[in-house]
């Protein structure tokens, strides 16, 4: 990598991914090139079947690609072994999913500190580490509640808090408003704007142009190919 490339949080070059189905080969990603600089808020916009979920899984180090190079904060993901990828997923990437992926038997605080406990951090220290994030997201009076006792918007804020407490290189959000009503969805998108203004790097995957317009930069994925486009952010 050259010196300029290392300043990017994400650098992808000529990424290809295909799946074999019987005698047929399905080319899902075709020579994808994609960069994200530190502090950007980028939306990847595409319909179902466009390849955006596969691209998200590759960005999140949850799936391997066939050819190409991928650097995440300077780490060569294309030559990294699975054991190290587990660490990268836990520490470098903050995942935010459409359906929250909260553990129903855990309290809000237990869900939030889980990634830190997985690193071996003491529970009390983990709670202290996350206290500012919990307060910022308005969850202080909900820390002893279970996910079933929360609204959809509150559950997504718990998921965002869990992602933030790991202090990741990027927040990777997969259809983060897909399970929310319009009001709750707008509140989550406003929160993303605030987090980005605080310096967080956000990559958001969506099929919805209205959601993509909240990002500062949008790329479209169509039939496995990526295209830059200019989308004005929402006021």
N, C-alpha and C positions, 0 to 999 in steps of 0.2 A: 504493500500500500504506500502511496505517496503521502507527503505531509498534509496536503489539502484534504485527502480522503479521511484521515484519522480524526479531523474535526467533526465529521458527521457521526451521529449516533447510529444511523443505519446506512449502510452502503451495500446495495445489491447490484450484481453485474451478470447479465446473461443467464438468469435463473430459468431453468426448464424443469417441468414436472409432468410426468405422464403416468397413466394407470393402464394396466393390461386387463382387458375384459374378454376372456375366451381367446379368440383369434384376432380381436380388435385392440388397437392401442388408442387411448384417449389422451390427447395432448391438452393438459389443463392449463399450464403456464408456458408461455412461449417467449424465451429470451427477455425476461423481465429485468429492467433496470430501474432502480428506485433508491432515492437518497432522502434522508430526513436529518436536518440539522438540529443541534441541541436547542431546545426552547420552541420548536415548531409545534403547531397544531394542524395535523394533516388528516383529511378524510379520504378513505378509499371507497369510491362509490361504484356500485355495480349491481345488476339484477341477479336473481337466483340462477346458478349455473354458469356464471361469468368467470369463476375461479377465485373470487375474493376470499372465500372460506379457506381454500388451500393456501393462498398467499398469507392469510392471517396465521395459519398454523405454522408456516415456515418462519414468519417474522417472530412468532412466539417460541420457536425452537421445539415445537411439538411434532413436527414432521420433517423428514429429510427431503431434499431435492435431488434431481438426477445429475444436473450439470450446473456450472456457474459458481460464483463466489458470493458469500454473504459475510460482512463484517458488522458486528454489533458492539459499539463502543470500542472499536479496534480489535475485538476478539474474532479470529477467523472461524466462524461457525462451520464452514464447509469442511474443516479439518479437525473439528473438536469431537472428542469421544463422548459417549452417552453419559458417563458418570459426571463429566464436567458440565454437560448440558443441563443436568438436573439442578446443579448449583446455579447456573445462569438463569434458568426459569424461575427459581426461587428468589434470586437476589437482583437480577438485572431488569426483570419484566414484571410490571404490575398488571395483572389480568382483571378485566371487568367484563363480565358476561351478561348476556341478555336476561338469563334466568337466575342471576345472582350467584349460584353455586355456594350457598351458605349451608352449613351443617345444621339441620333442624333441631337437634337436641342440645346444641351449644347456645349460650347466651350471645348477645351482641359483642361483648368484649372478648369472649373466647374465640368467636369467629375472626375478629379483627387481629388478634395477636397470634393466631395460628401459624402464619409463615415465620414469625420470629421464634416461636417455640420449636419449629422444625429445624431451625439453625442451632438449637441448643441453648437459647437464651432463657434465663430464669423468668418465671411467670411475673413476679412483681416488677422486675426490670422492664419486661416487655410492656406491661401496663403503663409504666411511667413513660416509656419511649413513645407510646401511642396516645398519650393523654391530650396533647395539643391538637392532634388530628381529630380526635373524638370531639373535642370542644368546638373546633372550627366547623365541623360538619353538623353541629347541632344534635349530637347523639348522647350527650352527657346524662340525660335523664332516661336513656333507653338501654344503658349498658347491661342491665340485668334481665332484659326482656329476651324472649326467644323470637326467631324470625317470624313465626306464625302470629305473633302479637304486633307486627309492624305492617304499615302500608307498603305498597310496591315501591314508592319513592324512597321511603326510609330504608328498605332492604337494599336498594341500589346504593344508597349513601354508605351503608355498612360495607358493601363490596368495594366501594371506592376507598373507604378508610383502610380496609385490609390491604388494598394495593399500595396506598400511599405510605403506610408504616414501614414497608420494606425499603423505602427510599430508592426506588428502581430508576434505571436509566430512561425507561419509557413506560408510559401507561398505554396499554393495548386494550381498546374497548371494542367489543364485538356486539353490534346492534344494541347499544346500551339503553336505548329508550323503547326497544321493541315490545316489551311487556308492560309498558306504562301508559296511562292516559295522557292526554295532551298537556294538561297542567303540570303533572309530575315530570313528564319528559322534558318540558321547557325548563323546569327547575334544575334538572340534572345537567342539561346543556349549559345553562348559566353557570353552574358550578364548574364545569369543564373550562369555560372561559376564564373564570377566576383562577383556577389552578394553573392554567397556561400563563396567565399574567404574572403568577408567582414564580414562573420559570420552569414548570413541568413540561416535558415533551410528551405529546399525546398523538397516538395514531388511532383513528376511529374507523371501523368498518361499518358501512351502512348501505342499504338499498334505497334510502329515502333522500331525495334531493333537498328537502326542507331541513333535514337533520345535517346533511353535509354542509349546508350554507353557514353553519355556525363555526366551522373550521376556518383557519386563515388561508388554507391551501387545499385544493381538492384534486385528486387524480381519479380518472375513470378506468375501470377494468372492463374490457369487452372481449369475450371469447379468449381469455387468457393473455391478452395484451394490455399494457398499461399506457394511458394517454394523459398527459398533463392538461389541465384546463383551468381557466380563471373563474372562480365563483366568489361573488362579493359576500363578505360576512354579514350576518343578520345584525341589525342594530340591537 
